Amino acid sequence: MSAAILQRPKSEQVTPGPAPVVTTPRLTLRPHRLADANAIAESLSDFAITRMLSRVPAPYDRQDALDWLVPVTSGSLPDWHLAVTDGDDTHIGVVSVELRHGRWHLGYWLNRYYWRRGFMSEAVAAVLERFSRRMPESAVHSGVFADNPASLRLQEKLGFRMTGCVEIYSFARNTMVSHVETVLQPGALQITKAA
């Protein structure tokens, strides 16, 4: 990304436009609706999920979901927060690409009952592919808690590279946790049939 883009005031930041609907062979990723609150609360009431997310409190309830959904569904944010849904439009997770401190950040989670089926790889790859078409010169930053090797493997498979390790606060764990920082440079996305 050019230095001129990095130094633009927030009001002039280049954005990817409205969140799209993205389809894969098994999933549909769509913008969120307020009606997703119950499904989000149900998924994030599972500590196995929230413990791997830095900004999600535990316990998590429907009001927490609504507090997150109101700005996300308002259309006023430059971010993409896509609901991962199966063939019946059941909300099973989230893939987000959000602008934080002038840099794009990838975040994601999946309801535990859908783990180990390749859904998250499929969803993240599809969103990053669409994002890279709209923002071809933008790096995407991410990371994982050090005790989440499966998520790190997912990112590495897609072309993310480790850039360091820091301690960040986990709301769910209520403590500082080692966090492996990663970045996907422009043009480095690797999508295979397994993704």
N, C-alpha and C positions, 0 to 999 in steps of 0.2 A: 504494500500500500504506500502511496506517495506521502511524503511529509506534509504536503499541503492538505490532504484529507485528514491526517491525524491532528492537525492544528486547527481545524475548523471549529468555530463555536458550536455548542450543542444544538442551537437552532438551525445550523446549516449542515449538520451531520447527514451524510448520504444514508438512506435507509432502503431496505429491500421491498418496501410497499406492504400492502395488506397481507395478512397470513393467508396462504393458499389452502386448498384442499389437495392433499397428496395421496395417491393410491398406490398400493403395492399388490402383489399377488394375493396376500392374505389380510391386509389391513387397509383402513382408511384413516388418514390423519386429517383432522378438520379443526377449524377454530372452535374454541370452547363456547358453551352455553351456560347460563345460570343453572339450568336443569342438571348439569353435571355435578353439582355440589354433593349430592348423596354418594355417588360412586367414588368421588375423590376422597371424601371423608372416610368411607369404608376402607379404601385402599391404604390411606395414610394413617389409619388407626393401628396399622400393623407395624410394630417397632422394627421388624426385620427390614422394612423399607425406609422408615424415617431415620433410622440410625446412620444410613448412608447419605443423607441429605443434610447439608449444612444449615439451611435457613428454615427448616420445617420443625415446628415444636412437637413435643410429645407430652401428653396426649394431644391428638388432633381430632377436631370435631367438625360438624357441618358449618358452624359459624366461621371457623378458620377457613374452610373452603370458600364460603361466600365472600369473606374479606379478601381473599386472593382473586376470586373470579370477577368481582365488580370492576376493578380497573382493567383486568385482562380482556373483558368483553366490551369495554367502553369504546374501543377503537381509537383511543388517544395515545396509545403506546406504540413505539416503532418496532417492538418485539414480536416474535412469533411464538405463541404458546399453543401448541397443537395437541388436541386430544387424540390419543391412540385408541382406535376402536376396531372391534372385530366385525365380522359380517353382519351381525345383528345391531350394529351401532352401540354396542356395550362399551362404555368407557373403561379401558384397562390400563391406561398410563398416560404419560405426558412426554413430549419432546419440545424443548424450548430453545430458541436462539434469541438471547436478549442482550441489549446494549447496556453495558455497565462500565462507567468510568471511561467512555470513549472506545471500548473494545467489545467485540461480539463474544458472547459466552454461551456454550452449549450446556444444557442440563437435561436430565431425563430420569424417569423412574417407571417401573412396571409393577402392576399388581402381582404379588408373589405366586398366585396360581397359574400365571402365564410364563414363569421363568423356565429356562432351559429348553425353549422351543425355537430360539432364533428370532423371536418377535422384536426384541429391542434392537438387534443388529439391523434387521430389515427396516424398522421405523427410522432409526437414526441415519442410516445410509441414505434413505429416500429424502429426508428433510435436508440433509447436508448437500445432496446433489442439487436439489431445487434452490437452496440458498446460494450455492456457488454459481449457479446460472444467473441469479439476480445480482450478486455481489462478488464478481470474479476476482477482485483484487483484495478482498478482505480475509484476514486470518481469523480463525475461530479458536478461542481459548476454552479450556475445560479443565478437568482434573477429577481425581477420585481420592477418597480416603485410602490410606495405605493398606487398610485391611479389607479392601474390595478389589482383589486381583481380577475377578471376572470382568468388571467394568473397565479396568485398565486394558485388558486383552481386547475388548471390543473396540476401544479407541485406537489402540495400536494397529489393529487389523484394518481400520479405516484410514490410516495414514497419520494419526496424531503422534507427536514425538514429545517425550518428557523434557521439561525445561527446568525442573527443580522440585524441591520439597519444602513446604512451609507448614507451620502450625496454624490452624484456623479453628474458630469456635463452632462447635456443633450444638445447636439448640436442643435437639432431641437427646443427646448424650449429656448435655450440660457440662461440657469440658472442652479443652483444647485437644485437637486430634491432628495427627500428621496427615498432610494432604499433598499428593503428588500432582504437580501442575503440568498441564499438557497444552500443546498448540498444534493446530492443523494449518499449515501454510497454504497460501493460494496455489491452486493447481496440484496439491498433494493428495487429494481425496482418492482413495483406492476402494473401488466397489467391485466385489467379485460375486459370482452367483451364490456363494454361501452367505453373503451379507443380505 
